[in-house]
Amino acid sequence: MKIAVLSGKGGTGKTLVSVNLAAVAAPSTYIDCDVEEPNGHLFFKPEIVREELITVKIPQVDEERCVGCRECVRFCNYNALAYVNQKLIIFDDVCHSCGGCVLVCPEAALSERDKAIGKIEIGVSGDVSVYTGILNTGEATGIPIIHRLLEEGSDDGNKPVFIDCPPGSACIVMESIKDADYCVLVAEPTLFGAHNLNMVYELVKLFDKPFGVVLNKCLNEENPVDQFCSDKGIEILGRIPFDHELASLNSSAEIVAHKQDEYRELFSSLLETIVKKMGESAGSKRDGVLSDLKKMSGDTVSGERGEALHGSHSTCSDGSVKGVKPKEVRSEAAVDS
Amino acid sequence: MKVAIPADSKSMDSKVCASFGRAPYFVVYDTETKDSVFVENTAASGTGGAGIRAAQIIADQGVGAMLTPRCGQNAADVFRSADIKLYRTNDHSIKENIEAFVKGELPLLEDFHAGFHGRNRGGL
């Protein structure tokens, strides 16, 4: 069970939601894919058990062999190569590691070398496995790090996995959600928040992922995001109040669900709602394809993981809920404490 | 010597283009023959590394000096390798900037902004 938490902009509460969901779901796995500025580790304060350097391939030239034909310069769509004064110049941080220049060089003058772009840290914090991706400052893309993080973190037994995504809806977010079974979109109660929600809404629709919205920083007044969700028929999974105590604990890098019963209840209830919705999405799909799944694999459809969490909800195992469209139901499953 | 200037349009009376890598044209002016040629900047529409490709285009024109209001670090690296000197233009027309250059009145351009994927990304 992989749940991705995303939002159209930073600061909406992705880390608050994903950290606290992972905390109440423990034993669980938390993966921080916000590799440009990972901060989930500040809350979990994990004991690091392993580090792995992440490298990409960068071309290097053998000047003895280079004849200046410029095939590589012409080929590079990213303009990472230039040839002046009988010399090839390679711009490492513009290179996207496609390897094309090496392939097109007729003189075999180009080869590849490893270049470190960051690392992943694997740690433990109580019953939560914490995976953190860290991209070195100035690097073009964190995708290789996210790829490796998800490869490592998703292979951690049958524990539920919570993916804390980077903000926005660009390639790094796509990489983070591509194998997720469910997407939780976090939004702020403003017009700007509704605009940003729309970006990730379009993304999860494009990826055909089941999803729901969590409204953060809720006040007892008109909420443009409520209207947006109502217009689009998007399910609201829960609401987190604009609460001084919660904000204060969170900004002190405390896991609020560990600090107060009312917050633990808030996130437990949210988790329960998410698992229930996942079961419903899987169920609507399952009605049609159950027999096919059974033919494919005897245990593809299993209730074990959901039951492990909540005793009664069933959910599909990895992959089998992919491609399920969210039900167009307006539901306000409030998780207010 | 040939000099190059980024141009918004194909006119010597127009202002110097504010961008180097994304300029639509470059004027290549020969200070000896006084001939000028407008070269299309095919790098302008690229998704990234426009400065590098633009500097390659300029270098391939056999230019000795580049007159521009600004330049990125990556393009500056290409110019340095190609032994092309950089001079800072002013708010006047392309023609007036060339005249100022010929009289030795344009200062060298020595501060470069970080590339889009810049190594030296920092505050303004």
Interface residues (C-beta under 8 A of the other chain):
Chain A: V73 C76 N77 Y78 N79 A80 L81 A82 Y83 V84 N85 K87 I89 F91 D93 V94 T137 G138 E139 A140
Chain B: A43 G46 T47 G48 G49 A50 I52 R53 A55 Q56 A59 N74 D77 V78 S81 A82 D83 G115 H117 G118 R119 R121
